[in-house]
Amino acid sequence: MKRVIDICMTVSLLFLMAYQVTGEVLHEWIGMGMTVLVIVHQILNRKWYSAVFKGKYNPYRIMTTAVNILLLLSFAMTALSGMSMSGHAVPFMYGMVPASLARKMHLAMSHWSFVLMGLHIGLHIPVMTAKMKIEGKTKTAVTAVFCCIAGFGLFLFLHNGWADYMFFRAAFAFLDYEKAGVLVFLENMLMLIFWAFIGDQAVVFCRETVRRNIYDTDEPAGRNSTHLHTLVFIMAAVIIGLVFNTVFPHEGNDFGNAGWNREESKAGQKQQAASAEIEDDFVLIEGGSFMMGSPESENWRIEDEKQHEVTVSSFYADPYETTQEDYERLMGSNPSTFTGDRFPVENISWLEAVQYANAKSEEADLKPVYTITSGTVIWDLGANGYRLPTEAEWEYACRAGTKTPFNTEKSLDASEANFYGHYPYEIEENYFDDSALEAKPGEYRQTTV
């Protein structure tokens, strides 16, 4: 019965890891079925739990115990985070774990579950194949074949960026929706075979260790050949995977897999360079009325916003952020973390910003706008010097006549702005399926520009 459930769990796992084939609704229901199978498996395994702290532990038992416990924990965390994002199977559990945390946990733990399930299967292979009586050269040949297949599986694992998901280095699962479903399942199967192969060879090594008692210093020479063969096969599989990955390297999740490519990046850099040549001169923002704030229907809005109509008079604004070069020239210091003369100044307070505005006014022989005394700032409405825009002026200029969440309309991508590019607007609601996103995940530059 446990073997049948193991097979059902393995098949379910392959479907769960093929989200681009199953879609959101089927993915959730398969996940619920997987959760039931795991619970039934643990019930059937109750005798194993009662014996966990009994008897002696050898290397094989330590390994199987560790893998089984870690697998149970990863399944539990995957299920919990998945149900917390459910919109179909168990929608009443949505939000049980905060969405951001649930998304990160589900992405990492589902891939850990995949790896541990592969190891778990591998631990059972020697028992399941014991009656086949495969020995000698035949066994070596079969192992060599699976070694090559496992090596290619490791290559796919690295090339598809699964290690990034496991160690929280990617905020979004980058899936190829153009790839044939059969190919997706085949790749998942090959990746699972790698971890099963590692588990199988680890069992052979541990059992041979126990059987031959290699810790006995009186052991005759030459009796550890099985250990050597096992290590050679494991190393061979790893080397095959690494060689393929060197020839066809994984380029990371900041680029092409998410609709952003190097050509677009270079084009953006050229456009930025061209913009930098434009003279920094203020532009006239024609006055008018607009609805300030966001409507209640807008996603990710802040609850304390109240949309209201505001009328703004015409004003002039600098189309560029203040550069570090300009700030340091007037203020004598540069507190920025990302240093560069043409980079925007950062790490300054609002008070330091108004002090800079006054210094800029004095340099131009204009009347300073702000009177600063003991931390108190008074705005002289009659002064003709430089000042900061009001909140209403800033939003009015930024909206540029639009009523959508961004002045680029519905969404924003990394070619249009410098932000956490692989975490675009509404990605929470499109966890695995990025086909519904208007702006695809793109580059995260991790610096000002």
MARDOZA-174787 format. One record per residue (C-alpha): residue in three letters; x, y, z. Coordinates in steps of 0.05 Angstrom, whole numbers, padded with zeros to 5 digits, always signed. Example, Ala and Ser with C-alpha at 12.3 -4.5 7.8 and 13.67 -1.06 7.14 Angstrom:
<pts>
ALA+00246-00090+00156/SER+00273-00021+00143/
</pts>
This chain:
<pts>
MET+00000+00000+00000/LYS+00056+00048+00018/ARG+00091+00033-00048/VAL+00027+00048-00087/ILE+00019+00114-00049/ASP+00092+00131-00063/ILE+00079+00121-00138/CYS+00016+00165-00134/MET+00054+00219-00097/THR+00110+00218-00148/VAL+00062+00225-00207/SER+00024+00280-00170/LEU+00090+00316-00157/LEU+00108+00314-00230/PHE+00041+00346-00247/LEU+00049+00398-00192/MET+00116+00419-00219/ALA+00086+00427-00289/TYR+00043+00488-00272/GLN+00048+00516-00342/VAL+00013+00452-00367/THR-00040+00442-00313/GLY-00060+00514-00301/GLU-00080+00547-00235/VAL-00145+00510-00219/LEU-00120+00440-00233/HIS-00055+00456-00197/GLU-00093+00473-00133/TRP-00135+00410-00135/ILE-00075+00365-00149/GLY-00042+00399-00091/MET-00101+00381-00046/GLY-00097+00309-00071/MET-00023+00308-00056/THR-00036+00333+00015/VAL-00086+00277+00026/LEU-00036+00225+00000/VAL+00018+00252+00047/ILE-00029+00247+00107/VAL-00050+00175+00089/HIS+00024+00157+00079/GLN+00041+00183+00148/ILE-00016+00144+00180/LEU+00009+00080+00147/ASN+00078+00098+00171/ARG+00058+00106+00244/LYS+00100+00046+00266/TRP+00161+00078+00237/TYR+00149+00141+00278/SER+00141+00099+00342/ALA+00209+00069+00329/VAL+00246+00133+00312/PHE+00279+00140+00380/LYS+00289+00065+00392/GLY+00345+00018+00373/LYS+00414+00034+00346/TYR+00428+00082+00290/ASN+00475+00066+00233/PRO+00492+00112+00174/TYR+00435+00084+00131/ARG+00383+00093+00185/ILE+00407+00164+00201/MET+00402+00183+00128/THR+00332+00154+00117/THR+00306+00185+00181/ALA+00333+00254+00163/VAL+00305+00251+00092/ASN+00236+00228+00115/ILE+00230+00280+00169/LEU+00254+00337+00124/LEU+00207+00313+00069/LEU+00148+00314+00116/LEU+00165+00385+00139/SER+00174+00411+00068/PHE+00108+00379+00046/ALA+00073+00411+00106/MET+00102+00481+00092/THR+00086+00474+00018/ALA+00014+00455+00033/LEU+00005+00510+00085/SER+00033+00565+00039/GLY-00006+00538-00021/MET-00072+00538+00016/SER-00058+00608+00040/MET-00058+00630-00033/SER-00116+00587-00056/GLY-00169+00619-00098/HIS-00206+00556-00119/ALA-00195+00493-00077/VAL-00198+00523-00007/PRO-00210+00598-00017/PHE-00232+00605+00056/MET-00159+00594+00076/TYR-00133+00651+00033/GLY-00091+00699+00073/MET-00078+00650+00130/VAL-00004+00666+00118/PRO+00012+00736+00092/ALA+00013+00735+00015/SER+00086+00757+00007/LEU+00112+00706+00057/ALA+00066+00651+00029/ARG+00091+00663-00042/LYS+00164+00659-00023/MET+00153+00598+00022/HIS+00113+00561-00030/LEU+00163+00573-00085/ALA+00222+00549-00043/MET+00188+00492-00005/SER+00156+00461-00067/HIS+00225+00454-00099/TRP+00255+00427-00034/SER+00198+00376-00033/PHE+00216+00356-00104/VAL+00289+00344-00086/LEU+00273+00307-00021/MET+00220+00265-00056/GLY+00273+00244-00107/LEU+00321+00225-00051/HIS+00264+00188-00016/ILE+00249+00147-00079/GLY+00323+00132-00086/LEU+00327+00105-00015/HIS+00274+00053-00033/ILE+00303+00032-00101/PRO+00350-00022-00072/VAL+00292-00055-00035/MET+00244-00050-00095/THR+00296-00080-00143/ALA+00324-00133-00096/LYS+00284-00189-00128/MET+00309-00173-00198/LYS+00377-00205-00181/ILE+00416-00155-00223/GLU+00489-00168-00207/GLY+00560-00162-00234/LYS+00573-00128-00301/THR+00498-00122-00316/LYS+00488-00082-00252/THR+00548-00038-00269/ALA+00522-00025-00339/VAL+00452-00007-00315/THR+00481+00039-00262/ALA+00525+00072-00315/VAL+00464+00086-00359/PHE+00426+00117-00302/CYS+00488+00156-00283/CYS+00488+00190-00352/ILE+00412+00203-00349/ALA+00420+00231-00278/GLY+00477+00277-00301/PHE+00432+00307-00355/GLY+00378+00314-00302/LEU+00426+00355-00259/PHE+00441+00399-00320/LEU+00366+00413-00329/PHE+00359+00427-00254/LEU+00414+00480-00257/HIS+00395+00507-00326/ASN+00322+00518-00305/GLY+00345+00557-00245/TRP+00313+00512-00192/ALA+00370+00524-00144/ASP+00350+00598-00145/TYR+00280+00580-00122/MET+00304+00534-00066/PHE+00350+00587-00036/PHE+00303+00647-00043/ARG+00345+00678-00098/ALA+00285+00688-00143/ALA+00219+00721-00126/PHE+00180+00690-00183/ALA+00177+00624-00219/PHE+00200+00635-00291/LEU+00163+00583-00333/ASP+00164+00571-00407/TYR+00092+00570-00431/GLU+00113+00557-00503/LYS+00146+00490-00485/ALA+00107+00427-00503/GLY+00073+00393-00443/VAL+00107+00327-00458/LEU+00175+00361-00456/VAL+00159+00394-00389/PHE+00141+00327-00358/LEU+00203+00294-00388/GLU+00249+00347-00360/ASN+00216+00341-00291/MET+00225+00265-00295/LEU+00299+00272-00312/MET+00311+00321-00255/LEU+00276+00273-00207/ILE+00319+00216-00233/PHE+00382+00254-00213/TRP+00361+00260-00141/ALA+00335+00188-00140/PHE+00402+00165-00167/ILE+00438+00203-00112/GLY+00393+00171-00060/ASP+00402+00101-00089/GLN+00478+00107-00091/ALA+00479+00134-00020/VAL+00440+00073+00004/VAL+00489+00027-00031/PHE+00547+00063+00002/CYS+00516+00062+00072/ARG+00494-00011+00068/GLU+00563-00032+00044/THR+00593+00007+00102/VAL+00549-00031+00152/ARG+00559-00098+00118/ARG+00635-00095+00113/ASN+00644-00056+00177/ILE+00698-00011+00146/TYR+00709+00021+00213/ASP+00746-00042+00233/THR+00820-00028+00225/ASP+00835-00102+00213/GLU+00796-00102+00147/PRO+00837-00133+00090/ALA+00857-00086+00034/GLY+00816-00083-00030/ARG+00748-00096+00003/ASN+00722-00026-00007/SER+00715-00029-00084/THR+00639-00021-00079/HIS+00649+00044-00041/LEU+00696+00069-00095/HIS+00648+00050-00151/THR+00591+00087-00116/LEU+00632+00150-00107/VAL+00656+00147-00180/PHE+00584+00142-00206/ILE+00560+00200-00162/MET+00619+00243-00184/ALA+00608+00224-00257/ALA+00535+00246-00254/VAL+00554+00312-00223/ILE+00610+00324-00273/ILE+00564+00309-00332/GLY+00513+00359-00305/LEU+00566+00413-00292/VAL+00598+00404-00361/PHE+00531+00412-00396/ASN+00515+00472-00352/THR+00582+00503-00371/VAL+00567+00495-00445/PHE+00495+00518-00438/PRO+00497+00562-00376/HIS+00436+00586-00337/GLU+00433+00662-00348/GLY+00393+00676-00284/ASN+00322+00699-00273/ASP+00333+00772-00285/PHE+00331+00767-00361/GLY+00301+00731-00420/ASN+00258+00679-00383/ALA+00212+00735-00363/GLY+00203+00775-00426/TRP+00265+00817-00415/ASN+00327+00805-00457/ARG+00396+00831-00466/GLU+00379+00868-00530/GLU+00324+00907-00494/SER+00373+00921-00437/LYS+00425+00950-00486/ALA+00371+00991-00520/GLY+00350+01019-00452/GLN+00423+01037-00436/LYS+00430+01074-00503/GLN+00365+01111-00489/GLN+00390+01129-00420/ALA+00456+01154-00448/ALA+00419+01197-00499/SER+00375+01226-00443/ALA+00437+01244-00403/GLU+00460+01289-00459/ILE+00396+01332-00454/GLU+00408+01397-00416/ASP+00377+01395-00347/ASP+00326+01451-00354/PHE+00260+01460-00318/VAL+00196+01446-00357/LEU+00128+01479-00350/ILE+00073+01435-00321/GLU+00007+01465-00343/GLY-00043+01471-00285/GLY-00109+01434-00281/SER-00155+01390-00239/PHE-00147+01316-00226/MET-00170+01261-00179/MET-00115+01253-00127/GLY-00107+01185-00095/SER-00128+01116-00121/PRO-00198+01087-00129/GLU-00219+01030-00082/SER-00218+00983-00142/GLU-00144+00993-00153/ASN-00100+00934-00132/TRP-00047+00943-00078/ARG-00074+01011-00057/ILE-00063+01037+00013/GLU-00127+01035+00054/ASP-00119+01105+00083/GLU-00124+01137+00014/LYS-00186+01176+00000/GLN-00194+01197-00073/HIS-00212+01270-00081/GLU-00209+01325-00134/VAL-00152+01374-00131/THR-00137+01435-00173/VAL-00063+01451-00186/SER-00036+01517-00213/SER+00018+01516-00267/PHE+00089+01507-00242/TYR+00159+01491-00266/ALA+00193+01426-00248/ASP+00261+01396-00261/PRO+00251+01334-00304/TYR+00312+01301-00273/GLU+00330+01280-00203/THR+00384+01320-00168/THR+00452+01290-00185/GLN+00506+01275-00135/GLU+00552+01323-00172/ASP+00504+01382-00163/TYR+00489+01365-00091/GLU+00561+01358-00070/ARG+00580+01422-00106/LEU+00531+01463-00065/MET+00529+01424+00001/GLY+00601+01400+00005/SER+00585+01327+00019/ASN+00557+01266-00016/PRO+00520+01216+00029/SER+00499+01170-00028/THR+00510+01094-00025/PHE+00511+01084-00100/THR+00564+01136-00118/GLY+00570+01168-00186/ASP+00570+01241-00208/ARG+00510+01231-00254/PHE+00473+01185-00207/PRO+00416+01215-00165/VAL+00434+01236-00094/GLU+00403+01191-00040/ASN+00407+01181+00035/ILE+00386+01253+00049/SER+00330+01275+00095/TRP+00273+01322+00077/LEU+00307+01377+00117/GLU+00371+01368+00078/ALA+00331+01371+00014/VAL+00301+01439+00031/GLN+00370+01463+00053/TYR+00395+01444-00017/ALA+00337+01482-00049/ASN+00357+01545-00010/ALA+00430+01537-00030/LYS+00408+01530-00103/SER+00366+01593-00096/GLU+00425+01632-00066/GLU+00471+01609-00122/ALA+00421+01636-00174/ASP+00411+01702-00135/LEU+00338+01683-00120/LYS+00301+01692-00055/PRO+00304+01627-00014/VAL+00236+01596-00004/TYR+00249+01565+00064/THR+00265+01597+00131/ILE+00297+01545+00175/THR+00303+01558+00250/SER+00318+01503+00302/GLY+00289+01449+00259/THR+00226+01489+00242/VAL+00214+01503+00168/ILE+00170+01560+00143/TRP+00151+01565+00069/ASP+00151+01636+00041/LEU+00097+01633-00013/GLY+00122+01699-00042/ALA+00194+01677-00053/ASN+00218+01663-00123/GLY+00272+01612-00106/TYR+00274+01536-00114/ARG+00229+01491-00072/LEU+00204+01420-00069/PRO+00139+01403-00104/THR+00078+01393-00060/GLU+00048+01323-00056/ALA-00008+01343-00102/GLU+00039+01375-00152/TRP+00083+01313-00153/GLU+00024+01265-00164/TYR-00006+01311-00217/ALA+00060+01314-00256/CYS+00072+01240-00248/ARG+00002+01220-00272/ALA+00011+01262-00334/GLY-00064+01263-00347/THR-00074+01188-00335/LYS-00123+01156-00286/THR-00088+01088-00284/PRO-00041+01061-00230/PHE+00019+01083-00272/ASN+00028+01137-00325/THR+00047+01078-00370/GLU-00026+01056-00358/LYS-00039+00988-00325/SER+00031+00967-00307/LEU+00106+00981-00309/ASP+00165+00939-00331/ALA+00240+00943-00320/SER+00252+00976-00388/GLU+00209+01036-00366/ALA+00234+01047-00295/ASN+00288+01026-00246/PHE+00256+00983-00192/TYR+00254+00911-00166/GLY+00243+00890-00238/HIS+00226+00816-00228/TYR+00170+00835-00180/PRO+00122+00876-00225/TYR+00053+00901-00207/GLU+00000+00847-00192/ILE+00050+00790-00191/GLU+00019+00766-00126/GLU-00045+00749-00162/ASN-00008+00715-00219/TYR+00039+00672-00177/PHE+00062+00620-00228/ASP+00024+00641-00291/ASP+00057+00706-00315/SER+00018+00703-00380/ALA-00036+00747-00347/LEU+00014+00801-00328/GLU+00016+00862-00372/ALA+00088+00877-00351/LYS+00132+00815-00348/PRO+00186+00805-00295/GLY+00251+00836-00317/GLU+00318+00861-00293/TYR+00332+00880-00221/ARG+00392+00926-00227/GLN+00406+00932-00153/THR+00433+01003-00162/THR+00410+01073-00178/VAL+00420+01096-00250/
</pts>
